[in-house]
Amino acid sequence: MLSDKEKKDKVEEWYSQHSDDIFKYIGLMLNDYHKAEDLTQETFVKSFIYFEQFQYNSSVKTWLFRIARNTTLDYLRKKKKYKIVAALLSKNLDTDVKNTAEEIIELKEDVFYLYTSIKNLKPAYREVIILRKIKGFSTKETSEILGWTESKVKSTLFRSIKKLEQELNKGGYVYEQKFS
């Protein structure tokens, strides 16, 4: 059993490694910068409180994302809302790459259509797309975070991509299999 100081040091290490990803994930779920900051902090406080419950059956990152998801859903339930909103997806433009003004405008339009289309999906579809395709978690990790079976993750992802394609097409955007 670790001392409180050793636990604190370990959680601080996890924070430095994973806080940005957790913050972005919560931000994608809430679309609220300040609340995402608060819930990110709360996630790491909970990781300290429940430190002994971590069994190392999954990666630390997966465990932290599970805490982040549950913390975020608890927040939404307290507000009596279950409205998970995909956040603004932004692509950092490399300043070394010479992008024409037209390419930048097209990129911003693509991001807008994608954001709008993801926002229109039902919450389970949004979550699985965010975790699998945007955050890059494996099927196994996603199933652990969501508390689903791997087959449910796969089937929900398949359906969500089809629905995302329909949403993109409704907006006049030509779907190009970017998420498959």
N, C-alpha and C positions, 0 to 999 in steps of 0.2 A: 504494500500500500504506500502510495506516494504522500509526502507531506504537502500541506497547502502551498508552500513555496514552490515545490517541484511541479505541482499541478498548474499553478499560475504561470510558471515559466513555459510549460508545455502548451498551454492555451495561448499564451502570447506568441509562441512559435507558429501555432496553427493560424492565428490571426494574421501574422505577417505573410503567411503562405496563401491563405484562402479568402481573406476578407474582401478583396476586390471582386472575385468571382461571386461570392455570396451576395454582396451588395448589388451587383449587376443583375443577378437572378431575381432578387426581391424587387428590384426596380422594374424588371420586366413584368413581374406579377402585379405590381401596384401602380406603376407610373406616377410615383410620388417620391421625389428625391429625399425629402426630409424624413418621411416615414421609413423609407428604405434604410437610411442611416441608422435610425433608432432600432429597427428590427434586426439589422446586422449586429449591432452592439448586443442586443438581447440574445441573439443566437449564440454568441460567444460567452455571455454570462451563463446561459443554460448549459453550454458545453463544460464549463467549470463546475457548475452545480451537479451535473449528471456524469461527471468524468468517469466514475467507477463503473457506470453502466455500459461504457464503450467496451465491447468484447473483442475488437480487432477481427471480427468476421468479415468486415468490409473495410474499404479504405477510410481514412479519417475524413477525406473530402466528401465521400458519400454520406457518412454519418452526419457531418456538419450541414450538408444540403438537406438532409432529412429533418434536422432540427429547424433549419431556416424555413423549410416548407411548412412544417407544423406551426411554427411561430407566426408565420404570415397568415395561414388559414385561421388560427386562433384570433388574430387581430381582426380579420374580415368577419368572422362569426360574431365577435363582440359588437361590431358595428351593424350586425344583422344584414350583412351584405355578402354575397358570394360573387364578387365581380373581379375576376382576375383579368387584368388588362396587359396586353403585350406592350412593352416599352418601345420608345423610339430606338429603332435599330440604326446605329450610325456606323458608318465605315470610315475609319481614319484614312484620310487621303495622304499618301506619302508625298512629302514636299519635294523629294528628289525625282518623283515621277511627274513628267510634264503632262498634265491633263488639260485638255481644251475646255473651254467654258461649256461647250455642248456636252462633253462627257460628264462633267460635274453635274449639270442640270439633269441629265438622264439618270445618273446615279441617285440623285436626290428623289427623283420621281419613282425610281424602283423601290427605294427605301420607304417612301410614303405609301405606295401601293401594298407593299409587303406588310407594313405596320397596320394599315387599315384592314387588310384581309385577315391578319392574325387576330386583331381585335374583335372581328366579327365571328370568330369561331367560339364554340362552347368551351367552358373552362377546361375540361379534360383534354380536349384537342390542343388547346393553347399550351397547357403544361407539358404534354408529351413532345410537342414540336420545340418548345423552348429548351427542354432538357436534352433531347436526343440530337436535334439538328442545329440549335444555336449554341448551347453550352457544350455539346459534344460528349455527353455521357454515354456509356455503353448501355445496351439493353438491360443487362444485369443491374448496373448501378441505378438506372432509371426505375427499374422495378423495386429496388430497395428504397429509393427516395419516395416514390409514390405509394408504396405498400401494395403493389399490384404483382400479379404473376408476370413472368417474362412474356408469355403468350399474349396476355392482355396488352402489354406495352406494344408488342409487334402489331397486333390487330388494330389497336387504337391509332398507332402511328400511320398505318396503311390508310385507315379511314380518314384521319385528319389531313393527310397529304392530298387525298382526293377532294376533300371539302375545301382545303386551301386553294387548290387548283380552280375549283368552281368560283370561289370568292375573288381570286385574282382575275379570272375571265370576266366576271360581272363588272369589275372596275375598268375593263378595257385593256388590261395588261395581258400580254401573251406569256403564258406559263411555259417555262423552259426547263422543267425537271431540276431546278436548283436544289430541291430538298430531298430528292430520292437517293 
